[in-house]
């Protein structure tokens, strides 16, 4: 967490020459805020799903483009490679993503989603992603893709 905190303050609050670094650390903090909201005692299941889906999309994508669901599943797999139950984590993330779509587009929860498993997946993904950070600049307009080696 110290790495993210330091990166955020150095690249977002202080003057930095790297817009890519500033954008990356801002997205990391935004994702954590949405993740935190998925636990809120006031949140019903639909609110938790939407918050968690936004956290995943913010953390796992560099910018919007077609194929978000496939990219999210692939990147969870890359980051959690070797973790027991990686396919279960990937499935829980997809369930959250598709349930969010149902909530946002139809107003109702059209399918079940394992919020607890997806929250665990996000925590594991976040820790794995920040372990890949070095003290150098991210030097890419697609930092998540670069950090994960997701070609």
C-alpha distance (Angstrom), angle and dihedral (degrees) to the residues before:
residue distance angle dihedral
X1 . . .
X2 3.80 . .
X3 3.82 89.9 .
X4 3.80 91.5 55.8
X5 3.79 93.3 43.1
X6 3.80 92.2 50.0
X7 3.81 92.2 44.9
X8 3.78 91.1 49.0
X9 3.80 95.0 51.2
X10 3.80 94.2 42.5
X11 3.78 95.7 46.4
X12 3.78 105.4 29.5
X13 3.80 106.4 30.7
X14 3.77 99.1 31.0
X15 3.76 125.9 55.4
X16 3.77 109.9 -87.8
X17 3.75 132.9 173.3
X18 3.79 93.8 -143.8
X19 3.78 113.4 84.0
X20 3.81 89.0 177.3
X21 3.82 91.4 58.5
X22 3.81 92.0 46.4
X23 3.80 91.5 49.4
X24 3.82 92.2 47.2
X25 3.82 95.4 51.1
X26 3.80 92.0 43.2
X27 3.80 89.1 53.7
X28 3.82 91.1 48.4
X29 3.80 91.1 54.8
X30 3.81 92.4 43.6
X31 3.81 90.2 51.7
X32 3.81 90.7 50.8
X33 3.79 90.4 51.1
X34 3.82 91.9 52.4
X35 3.82 89.5 45.2
X36 3.81 90.2 52.9
X37 3.81 90.2 50.2
X38 3.81 90.2 56.4
X39 3.82 87.6 68.1
X40 3.81 96.5 49.0
X41 3.78 113.9 133.3
X42 3.80 88.1 -137.2
X43 3.80 92.5 54.6
X44 3.76 117.9 102.0
X45 3.79 118.5 -152.9
X46 3.80 94.1 -88.8
X47 3.81 92.6 50.8
X48 3.80 90.8 47.5
X49 3.81 91.1 50.5
X50 3.80 93.6 49.7
X51 3.82 92.2 46.8
X52 3.79 92.0 48.0
X53 3.81 93.2 46.7
X54 3.81 90.6 51.7
X55 3.82 89.4 49.2
X56 3.80 91.3 52.6
X57 3.77 94.9 45.9
X58 3.81 91.6 47.2
X59 3.80 92.9 48.2
X60 3.80 99.9 39.1
X61 3.79 102.4 42.4
X62 3.78 130.7 61.5
X63 3.80 94.1 -156.6
X64 3.77 137.5 -21.7
X65 3.78 119.3 -72.9
X66 3.80 135.8 137.5
X67 3.80 119.1 -67.9
X68 3.80 99.6 42.6
X69 3.82 95.0 153.0
X70 3.81 93.5 50.8
X71 3.80 92.0 45.4
X72 3.81 92.3 49.4
X73 3.81 92.2 49.6
X74 3.81 92.0 46.4
X75 3.80 93.9 47.9
X76 3.79 93.4 48.3
X77 3.82 86.7 52.4
X78 3.81 92.5 49.4
X79 3.78 93.5 48.2
X80 3.79 96.5 43.5
X81 3.80 96.4 41.4
X82 3.79 108.2 146.8
X83 3.82 94.1 18.6
X84 3.81 111.4 125.8
X85 3.80 110.0 -108.9
X86 3.80 96.3 19.0
X87 3.82 91.3 149.6
X88 3.80 90.8 53.6
X89 3.81 89.2 51.8
X90 3.80 90.9 48.6
X91 3.80 91.0 49.9
X92 3.81 92.6 48.7
X93 3.80 90.3 52.1
X94 3.82 91.7 50.6
X95 3.82 90.2 48.1
X96 3.81 89.3 54.1
X97 3.79 92.3 47.4
X98 3.82 94.2 49.6
X99 3.82 93.0 41.8
X100 3.81 88.4 53.3
X101 3.79 89.0 53.9
X102 3.79 90.7 52.0
X103 3.81 92.4 48.5
X104 3.79 94.8 46.7
X105 3.80 97.2 42.1
X106 3.82 102.6 35.9
X107 3.79 103.0 21.1
X108 3.77 93.1 -121.6
X109 3.77 141.2 84.9
X110 3.79 101.3 -106.8
X111 3.78 97.3 179.2
X112 3.77 141.3 20.5
X113 3.77 122.1 -95.2
X114 3.79 130.1 -172.6
X115 3.81 100.3 -129.0
X116 3.81 94.3 178.3
X117 3.82 93.8 52.5
X118 3.82 91.2 46.2
X119 3.82 90.7 50.1
X120 3.80 88.8 53.0
X121 3.82 89.8 48.5
X122 3.80 91.4 52.6
X123 3.81 92.3 49.3
X124 3.81 91.3 50.3
X125 3.81 91.9 45.0
X126 3.80 92.3 49.5
X127 3.81 92.7 50.8
X128 3.80 91.6 47.5
X129 3.81 92.8 48.2
X130 3.80 95.1 50.2
X131 3.80 90.6 46.9
X132 3.82 85.9 63.6
X133 3.80 93.8 56.7
X134 3.77 119.1 103.9
X135 3.76 128.3 -166.6
X136 3.80 90.3 -102.2
X137 3.78 126.7 91.7
X138 3.78 117.2 -80.1
X139 3.82 86.9 -126.0
X140 3.77 95.7 -165.8
X141 3.77 138.9 93.0
X142 3.83 85.4 -139.2
X143 3.82 102.2 47.9
X144 3.81 97.6 163.9
X145 3.79 91.0 49.9
X146 3.82 89.0 47.3
X147 3.83 95.3 47.2
X148 3.80 92.3 49.3
X149 3.79 96.6 41.1
X150 3.81 87.1 -126.2
X151 3.77 103.3 167.6
